[in-house]
């Protein structure tokens, strides 16, 4: 996985595989957030499968898909709510990590 720690509360990543979920939990993350809509690319794991794997290992989950600037603006408040409710570090992913970083930037402005 290619990750980027934005601060002590959140790390972002490109698309993960279901097999990555246990490692994410083992690294101490408490919330797995997906900022990518299902079906963007063929072969992309769908959120329901990732969510089931995450919950099976004790991770909380959040699905805040972003596919446009308007989506990012609309997801600012839900992102803030999820971040505030997190019991520890958050691991967020999308296709490249950029949308996750945009949400984080919007939440800090």
N, C-alpha and C positions, 0 to 999 in steps of 0.2 A: 504494500500500500504506500502510496505517496501522500504524506500528510504535511500539514502546515499548522503549527500552533499559533493562534492569533493572540491569545492571552492565557492566563491561568484557568479560565472558565471554558474555553472552546478550542478544539482542534478541527480543522476541515480537511476533506479528502476528495479525491476523484471517486468514481463509482466503485463500491466495494463488491466483493463476492460474498455469498452466504457463508462460505468457509472462513471469512475474515471476522465474523461476528464474535467468536470465542476469544480471539486475540484482542479485539477491541475491549471486551469485558476484562480480560486479564491485565490490560494496561491501566485499569482503574476508572474507566469511563462508566458513568451511571445512566446516561441518556444517549440513545442513538437517534439522530434526527436525519430524515431524508428530505432534501429540498429539490428533488428531481421527480417530475411526473412519470408515471408508468408509461411504457411504450415509446419512449423517445428513440431508442435504438433496438434493432433486433438482438435478441440474446441478453438484453438487460434484465437482471432479476427483478421480478415485480415486488412491490412494497409488501404485499401480504406475506410472501415467503420470507423476506428479510425480517419483517416484524415478528413472525412466528419464531424464527431462529433466535432473535434478540430476546424475546420474552422468555424463551426456554432456558436461557442462561442468566436470567435475572436483570436484564437491561430494561429500563423504561424506554418508550419509543414515542416519536412524534413525526407526523407526516405533514410537511408544509411545502407542497410542490410549488415551484416558481418556474414559469416559462416566459415571462415578459417583465418589463419594467413595472407595469401596473400590478402584476402579481406580487412583485417584490414589495411594493409600497403597501399593498393590502395585507401582506404577511408580516409586516413590521410588528404590529401589536401581538399577534399570536406567537411570534418569535420571542418577544420580550416576556410573555407569560410563561412559555416553556423554559426559557433560561432562568427566570426567577424561581420556578418550581423545581428545578433540577437539584438533586441531592449531592451533586459533585460535578466533575468535568463532563462536558458535552462533546460528543463526536458527531459532526455533521458532514454529510456528503451530498454531492450532486454529480454531474458528469465530470467536471474538472475541479470542483471546489470553489469556483468563482461565485456562483449564486449564493453559496453559504457565506462567503466573505462579504458579499453585497448586503445580505440581511444583517450581518453583524455590524457592518459599517453604518447602515441605516439606524440600527438600534442604539448606536453610540452618538447619534447626532441630535 
